[in-house]
Amino acid sequence: MRIAYISPILAFRDADNLYIQHAAGRIVEKLYEHYPDMVLAFPFRDARSDLDAHTISLKGRRCHALPSMPSFAEGLKKGYAVRRAIRRIEDEVDVCLIQMPFSAATALLAPKTPRLYHICADVRGVVGASKYYQGLKRFAAQSAAWGVQKIQEIIIARDDARLITNGAEMFEQYFPRHASPGSTKGQTRGQPVLSSVLRECEVASVQRQRGHGGPFRLLFVGYLRPEKGIDVLFDALQDPRLDRHDLEIVIVGCQDAVEGGAAEDLQAQLCELQSKVPVRFKGALDFGPALFQEFANADALVLPSRSEGTPRVLVEARAFGCPVIASRVGGVPFSVEDGVDGLLVEPGSPDLLSEAIDGLISKPGLREALVSEGLKRALGRTLESYVQVMVDELDALRKHI
């Protein structure tokens, strides 16, 4: 069976190699082990970016260019061109694996081959979580997200389509567990999955190099965007309950990945916070030993998101002995069991977040238990198991070829 891996993620290529984000690169390489003749399709950058950290050799391999889709608005304009490109790819393969959300959503209508759709994020959830869409801009963004959702529902409803989602919550949007008798939505085709690109051999491969006698170190890893809730973390650290603890925070991520008025708001919060708590920015770190060391050296990872799929960072932190505190949103409860291998709090609540941080610091035995159980969970949630779900679902489409 020959498959095509079609993704809206921007990449860069030269005559011999493809340069892409580490997560997509690792998934592609693992899929090549199962499907050596796999065909790739990505929109390409004009120049290589710092994000293109993973190199894949293209010698003897097929890789197609998709029209650039920098936004859903641009994707809508280019829907016909993208659709033509996908149809040419479908003529070469038996089955397509398509990563979504797909900016040119209309290009996915009327497929020619069976498809496995992989939904990594909830578009409507991301738009709804952002407080920086206002007025007509918010209406336009919500309308576009609604349209994308409807197109996804149409194409996933086909008999020759299967679905994997990052987390159970998104999966149930398409295949509810309590569908009415006779409903086509009750005919489940696919499964939720926990996103991970950490190889089995990498789990616990880096040890803590920092002593336990210093400040309690909180780590944030991610884009500085409203849906990631870093403003909630900044507010939580102002809580008087935390004044009795010696704290510091390390932030790993792109400082310029903010939108609208978010930059000014975050800067104001940061200036106020730094009078109480040391804050260090590490910038973006490539996936590898340097990032792993940040996990190992931290006392807790905090992810106070307003919207999520199944964030890989939660697996990665636990794989290096760093317990996690995260919002109970999206696929996070699919990844973390509250009180067993991490702590969950309601999103958008600085009070509850500060309470969880205080509890973790005040109860060393709790932290030790979370570290132990978190490592067990990480060992069962690796790149190998993640890709195996894709392989199983692709193989389930053979009967439609």
C-alpha positions as CSV (number, residue, x, y, z in Angstrom):
1,M,0.0,0.0,0.0
2,R,1.4,3.4,-1.0
3,I,0.4,6.3,1.1
4,A,0.8,10.1,0.9
5,Y,1.5,12.2,3.9
6,I,-0.1,15.6,3.3
7,S,0.5,18.4,5.8
8,P,-0.1,22.2,6.0
9,I,3.1,22.7,8.0
10,L,5.6,25.0,6.3
11,A,8.9,23.3,5.3
12,F,11.9,24.1,3.2
13,R,13.6,21.9,0.6
14,D,16.7,22.0,-1.5
15,A,17.8,19.5,-4.2
16,D,18.5,16.7,-1.7
17,N,16.8,17.4,1.6
18,L,13.6,18.4,3.3
19,Y,14.0,20.7,6.4
20,I,11.0,20.7,8.8
21,Q,9.9,21.1,12.4
22,H,11.3,18.3,14.6
23,A,7.9,16.8,15.5
24,A,6.7,16.4,11.9
25,G,10.2,15.2,10.8
26,R,10.3,12.4,13.4
27,I,6.8,11.2,12.5
28,V,7.7,11.2,8.8
29,E,10.9,9.2,9.4
30,K,9.1,6.6,11.5
31,L,6.4,6.3,8.9
32,Y,9.1,5.7,6.2
33,E,10.0,2.5,8.2
34,H,6.5,1.2,7.5
35,Y,5.9,2.7,4.0
36,P,9.2,3.2,2.2
37,D,7.5,4.5,-0.9
38,M,5.5,7.1,1.0
39,V,4.9,10.4,-0.9
40,L,5.2,13.7,1.0
41,A,3.4,17.0,0.3
42,F,4.0,20.3,2.2
43,P,3.8,24.0,1.4
44,F,7.4,25.4,1.2
45,R,9.1,28.4,2.6
46,D,11.2,30.7,0.3
47,A,14.1,30.5,2.8
48,R,15.0,28.1,5.6
49,S,13.7,29.1,9.0
50,D,15.0,28.4,12.5
51,L,11.9,26.2,12.9
52,D,13.2,23.8,10.2
53,A,15.4,21.9,12.6
54,H,14.9,18.4,11.3
55,T,16.5,17.2,8.1
56,I,15.1,14.4,5.9
57,S,16.9,13.0,2.9
58,L,14.8,13.1,-0.3
59,K,17.1,11.0,-2.4
60,G,14.9,8.6,-4.3
61,R,11.8,9.9,-2.6
62,R,8.8,11.8,-3.9
63,C,8.0,15.2,-2.3
64,H,5.4,17.6,-3.7
65,A,4.9,21.3,-3.2
66,L,1.5,22.6,-2.0
67,P,0.6,26.2,-2.6
68,S,1.4,28.4,0.4
69,M,-1.4,28.6,3.0
70,P,-0.2,31.1,5.7
71,S,-3.7,31.6,7.1
72,F,-7.3,30.4,6.7
73,A,-8.2,33.5,4.7
74,E,-5.4,32.7,2.2
75,G,-6.3,29.1,2.3
76,L,-9.8,29.9,1.2
77,K,-8.5,31.9,-1.7
78,K,-6.2,29.1,-2.8
79,G,-8.7,26.3,-2.2
80,Y,-8.9,25.4,-5.9
81,A,-5.2,25.4,-6.5
82,V,-4.5,23.3,-3.4
83,R,-7.3,20.8,-4.4
84,R,-5.7,20.4,-7.9
85,A,-2.3,19.6,-6.2
86,I,-3.9,17.1,-3.9
87,R,-5.7,15.4,-6.8
88,R,-2.4,14.9,-8.6
89,I,-0.9,13.3,-5.5
90,E,-4.0,11.0,-5.2
91,D,-3.3,9.7,-8.7
92,E,0.1,8.3,-7.3
93,V,-1.1,6.6,-4.1
94,D,-3.7,4.3,-2.6
95,V,-4.4,6.1,0.7
96,C,-3.8,9.7,2.0
97,L,-2.9,10.6,5.6
98,I,-3.8,14.3,6.0
99,Q,-2.9,16.4,8.9
100,M,-5.5,19.0,10.1
101,P,-6.6,21.7,10.7
102,F,-5.9,22.3,7.0
103,S,-5.8,26.0,6.0
104,A,-7.4,25.4,2.6
105,A,-10.2,23.3,4.0
106,T,-12.3,23.4,0.9
107,A,-9.5,21.6,-1.0
108,L,-10.2,18.4,1.0
109,L,-13.8,18.0,-0.4
110,A,-14.6,15.2,-2.9
111,P,-11.6,12.9,-2.2
112,K,-10.5,10.4,-4.8
113,T,-8.8,8.0,-2.4
114,P,-9.5,6.7,1.1
115,R,-8.1,9.0,3.8
116,L,-6.9,9.0,7.3
117,Y,-7.4,12.4,8.9
118,H,-5.3,13.4,11.8
119,I,-6.8,16.4,13.7
120,C,-4.1,18.0,15.9
121,A,-6.0,21.1,17.2
122,D,-9.5,22.4,17.7
123,V,-9.8,25.5,15.5
124,R,-13.0,26.7,17.2
125,G,-11.4,26.2,20.6
126,V,-8.4,28.2,19.7
127,V,-10.4,31.1,18.4
128,G,-12.8,31.0,21.4
129,A,-9.9,30.9,23.8
130,S,-8.2,34.1,22.4
131,K,-9.4,37.3,24.1
132,Y,-7.7,39.3,21.4
133,Y,-10.2,38.8,18.7
134,Q,-12.7,41.6,19.1
135,G,-15.6,43.1,17.1
136,L,-15.8,42.2,13.4
137,K,-12.4,40.5,13.6
138,R,-13.8,38.0,16.2
139,F,-16.9,37.4,14.2
140,A,-14.9,36.7,11.0
141,A,-12.5,34.4,12.9
142,Q,-15.4,32.5,14.5
143,S,-17.2,32.2,11.2
144,A,-14.1,30.8,9.5
145,A,-13.6,28.3,12.3
146,W,-17.2,27.2,12.1
147,G,-16.8,26.7,8.3
148,V,-13.6,24.6,8.8
149,Q,-15.4,22.5,11.4
150,K,-18.3,21.8,9.1
151,I,-16.0,20.8,6.2
152,Q,-14.2,18.4,8.6
153,E,-17.5,16.8,9.6
154,I,-18.5,16.3,6.0
155,I,-15.3,14.6,4.9
156,I,-14.9,12.5,8.0
157,A,-18.4,11.2,7.7
158,R,-17.5,9.3,4.5
159,D,-17.3,5.5,4.7
160,D,-13.8,5.5,3.3
161,A,-12.4,7.9,5.9
162,R,-10.9,7.2,9.3
163,L,-10.0,9.6,12.1
164,I,-7.4,10.0,14.8
165,T,-7.4,13.1,17.1
166,N,-5.1,14.4,19.7
167,G,-7.2,13.6,22.7
168,A,-10.7,12.0,23.3
169,E,-12.6,15.3,23.5
170,M,-12.0,16.2,19.8
171,F,-12.7,12.6,18.8
172,E,-16.1,12.7,20.4
173,Q,-17.1,15.8,18.4
174,Y,-17.2,13.5,15.4
175,F,-18.0,10.1,17.0
176,P,-19.9,10.7,20.2
177,R,-19.9,7.9,22.7
178,H,-23.7,8.4,23.3
179,A,-24.9,8.8,19.8
180,S,-28.6,8.1,19.2
181,P,-29.6,4.6,17.9
182,G,-29.2,4.5,14.1
183,S,-27.1,7.6,14.0
184,T,-24.2,7.5,11.5
185,K,-22.1,9.3,14.2
186,G,-22.3,6.2,16.3
187,Q,-20.3,4.2,13.7
188,T,-16.8,4.9,15.1
189,R,-14.0,4.8,12.6
190,G,-10.7,5.6,14.3
191,Q,-9.5,6.5,17.7
192,P,-8.0,9.3,19.9
193,V,-4.3,9.3,20.4
194,L,-1.7,10.9,22.7
195,S,0.7,13.0,20.7
196,S,4.4,12.2,21.4
197,V,7.6,12.3,19.4
198,L,10.0,11.1,22.2
199,R,11.7,7.9,21.3
200,E,11.7,5.1,23.9
201,C,15.5,5.2,24.2
202,E,15.3,8.9,25.1
203,V,13.1,8.5,28.1
204,A,15.1,9.4,31.3
205,S,18.2,9.7,29.1
206,V,19.1,13.1,30.7
207,Q,19.5,13.5,34.5
208,R,19.1,16.5,36.7
209,Q,22.3,18.6,37.1
210,R,20.9,21.1,39.5
211,G,20.8,20.7,43.2
212,H,17.6,20.5,45.2
213,G,18.5,23.3,47.7
214,G,17.8,26.3,45.5
215,P,14.6,28.1,44.5
216,F,11.7,26.0,43.4
217,R,11.9,26.2,39.6
218,L,8.8,26.5,37.5
219,L,9.1,25.8,33.8
220,F,6.9,27.0,30.9
221,V,7.5,25.6,27.5
222,G,5.5,26.8,24.5
223,Y,4.5,29.7,22.2
224,L,3.7,32.9,24.0
225,R,0.1,33.0,22.7
226,P,-3.1,33.7,24.6
227,E,-4.4,30.1,24.2
228,K,-1.3,28.9,26.2
229,G,-2.4,31.0,29.2
230,I,1.0,32.4,30.2
231,D,-0.8,35.5,31.4
232,V,-2.7,33.2,33.9
233,L,0.6,31.9,35.2
234,F,1.9,35.5,35.6
235,D,-1.2,36.4,37.6
236,A,-1.0,33.2,39.7
237,L,2.6,34.0,40.8
238,Q,1.3,37.3,42.3
239,D,-0.8,35.3,44.8
240,P,0.3,36.1,48.4
241,R,0.2,32.4,49.3
242,L,3.3,31.9,47.2
243,D,5.3,34.7,48.9
244,R,6.5,32.2,51.5
245,H,8.2,30.1,48.9
246,D,11.5,30.8,47.1
247,L,10.5,30.7,43.4
248,E,11.9,31.2,40.0
249,I,10.5,30.7,36.5
250,V,12.2,29.7,33.3
251,I,10.4,30.3,30.0
252,V,11.3,28.4,26.9
253,G,9.6,29.7,23.7
254,C,9.5,32.3,21.1
255,Q,9.1,35.8,22.7
256,D,7.7,37.3,19.5
257,A,4.9,34.7,19.0
258,V,2.2,36.9,20.3
259,E,-0.8,38.6,18.6
260,G,-2.5,41.9,18.8
261,G,-2.4,43.6,22.2
262,A,-1.1,40.4,23.8
263,A,2.5,41.7,23.6
264,E,1.8,44.8,25.5
265,D,-0.3,43.1,28.2
266,L,2.3,40.4,28.7
267,Q,5.1,42.9,29.0
268,A,3.2,44.9,31.6
269,Q,2.5,41.7,33.6
270,L,6.1,40.6,33.3
271,C,7.5,43.9,34.6
272,E,5.2,43.7,37.6
273,L,6.1,40.0,38.3
274,Q,9.9,40.5,38.0
275,S,9.8,42.6,41.2
276,K,8.8,39.5,43.1
277,V,10.0,36.4,41.1
278,P,13.1,36.0,39.0
279,V,12.1,35.3,35.4
280,R,14.5,33.9,32.8
281,F,13.8,33.6,29.1
282,K,15.7,30.8,27.3
283,G,14.2,31.5,23.9
284,A,13.3,28.7,21.5
285,L,15.3,25.5,22.1
286,D,15.7,22.7,19.5
287,F,14.1,19.4,20.5
288,G,17.0,17.5,22.0
289,P,19.4,17.3,25.0
290,A,19.3,21.1,25.7
291,L,15.5,21.1,26.0
292,F,15.6,17.7,27.9
293,Q,18.0,19.2,30.4
294,E,15.6,22.1,31.1
295,F,12.9,19.5,32.0
296,A,15.3,17.6,34.2
297,N,16.5,20.7,36.1
298,A,13.0,22.0,36.7
299,D,10.8,21.2,39.8
300,A,7.5,21.5,37.9
301,L,6.2,22.3,34.4
302,V,3.2,24.6,34.3
303,L,0.9,24.6,31.3
304,P,-2.1,26.8,32.0
305,S,-3.6,26.6,28.5
306,R,-7.1,27.8,27.5
307,S,-7.2,25.4,24.5
308,E,-5.1,22.3,23.7
309,G,-4.9,19.0,21.8
310,T,-2.7,16.6,23.7
311,P,0.4,18.7,24.2
312,R,3.7,16.8,23.7
313,V,5.4,18.9,26.3
314,L,3.4,17.1,29.1
315,V,4.9,13.7,28.0
316,E,8.4,15.2,27.6
317,A,8.5,16.8,31.0
318,R,7.4,13.6,32.8
319,A,9.9,11.6,30.8
320,F,12.7,13.6,32.6
321,G,11.4,13.6,36.1
322,C,9.5,16.9,36.0
323,P,5.9,16.8,37.4
324,V,3.3,18.7,35.5
325,I,0.5,21.2,36.4
326,A,-1.9,21.7,33.5
327,S,-5.3,23.1,32.7
328,R,-8.2,20.6,32.3
329,V,-8.8,21.5,28.7
330,G,-9.0,19.6,25.4
331,G,-7.0,16.4,25.4
332,V,-5.0,17.2,28.5
333,P,-7.1,14.8,30.8
334,F,-6.4,12.2,28.2
335,S,-2.7,12.6,29.0
336,V,-2.7,13.4,32.7
337,E,-4.6,11.7,35.5
338,D,-5.2,14.3,38.2
339,G,-3.4,13.5,41.4
340,V,-1.7,10.4,40.0
341,D,0.9,11.5,37.4
342,G,0.2,15.3,37.4
343,L,-2.1,18.0,38.7
344,L,-5.1,19.5,36.7
345,V,-6.8,22.8,37.3
346,E,-9.6,24.6,35.7
347,P,-8.5,26.9,32.8
348,G,-8.3,30.7,33.3
349,S,-8.1,30.5,37.1
350,P,-5.0,32.1,38.6
351,D,-6.3,31.2,42.1
352,L,-6.6,27.5,41.4
353,L,-3.2,27.5,39.7
354,S,-1.4,29.2,42.6
355,E,-3.1,26.7,45.0
356,A,-1.8,23.8,42.9
357,I,1.7,25.3,42.9
358,D,1.6,25.9,46.6
359,G,0.4,22.4,47.3
360,L,3.1,20.8,45.2
361,I,5.8,22.8,47.0
362,S,4.4,22.2,50.4
363,K,4.1,18.4,50.0
364,P,7.4,16.9,48.9
365,G,5.9,13.4,49.1
366,L,3.3,14.4,46.5
367,R,5.9,15.6,44.1
368,E,7.9,12.4,44.5
369,A,4.8,10.3,43.7
370,L,3.9,12.4,40.6
371,V,7.5,12.0,39.4
372,S,7.4,8.2,39.7
373,E,4.0,7.8,38.1
374,G,4.8,10.3,35.4
375,L,7.8,8.4,34.3
376,K,5.7,5.3,33.9
377,R,3.2,7.1,31.8
378,A,5.9,8.6,29.6
379,L,7.4,5.1,28.9
380,G,4.1,4.1,27.4
381,R,3.6,7.2,25.4
382,T,6.4,7.4,22.8
383,L,6.9,8.1,19.1
384,E,6.8,4.3,18.5
385,S,3.3,3.9,20.0
386,Y,2.1,7.2,18.5
387,V,3.0,6.2,14.9
388,Q,1.8,2.6,15.4
389,V,-1.8,4.0,15.9
390,M,-1.4,5.8,12.5
391,V,-0.2,2.5,10.9
392,D,-3.1,0.5,12.3
393,E,-5.6,3.1,11.1
394,L,-4.1,3.2,7.6
395,D,-4.2,-0.5,7.4
396,A,-7.9,-0.4,8.3
397,L,-8.5,1.5,5.0
398,R,-7.1,-1.3,2.8
399,K,-10.6,-2.7,2.2
400,H,-11.6,0.6,0.5
401,I,-8.7,0.5,-2.0
